Amino acid sequence: MKLIIDDAHIELIKKVYEFYPIDGVTTNPSILAKSGRKPYDVLKEIRQFIGDNAELHVQAVSRDAEGMVKEAHRIAAELGKNTFVKIPSIPEGFKAMKELHALGIPITATAVYTPMQAFLAAKCGASYTAPYINRIDNMGYNGIQVAKHIHDIFKNNDLKTEVLAASFKNSQQLLELCEYGIGASTVAPDVIDGLVKNQAITSAVDDFIKDFESLTGSGKNMSNC
Ligand code: E4P
């Protein structure tokens, strides 16, 4: 499972990249709005930091297919290879996806709440479909089950599209999808931190250091004892 950061704050992105094995960055219009900066300024800064080989996902905001395709051309031109244009999974979006797929522009189908949206997006040529786990949960359904269901539909229909699960509220949801072998998850920095935030882990490490220093002296380790 690819692990992607769902944020546009460059300092946070750098911090998460420093410690964890990260495959790219996703953004959406709400995330960009939080930065308060010009969209392409932020996105180019992210692209420069993550490099050409990492994935960057950027959403189009037009309501019609023609506008979405126009946005996709600009996004691809400004942000280069491995940039996935996020297209909402609505009828105008499916129309845009078919056109973009024919042009070879990578697509992430977004705003996915149902397996049928994901199936249609996959048939239109999307590389990823992004079900919103937490938002689905908040509607009274089971977001994890929806994501698994979509994954199974893709495998059973020999579709190459992968699930890019989005909208997480905790690390347990992420682990469940990891175990299921879904393609990718995009996660806010605080949820990534939560993956290893555990008192038992820190206290095990503390105990080992204390025991070693009781043998060798304070500040000593295997390089200077
Ligand atoms: C991804 O495509 C979505 O834009 C994003 O993950 C939504 O997350 P949220 O429900 O936390 O806003």
Residues whose N, C-alpha, C, O or C-beta is under 5 A from the ligand:
A	BS01	E4P	D6 T27 N28 T110 A130 R135 A166 S167
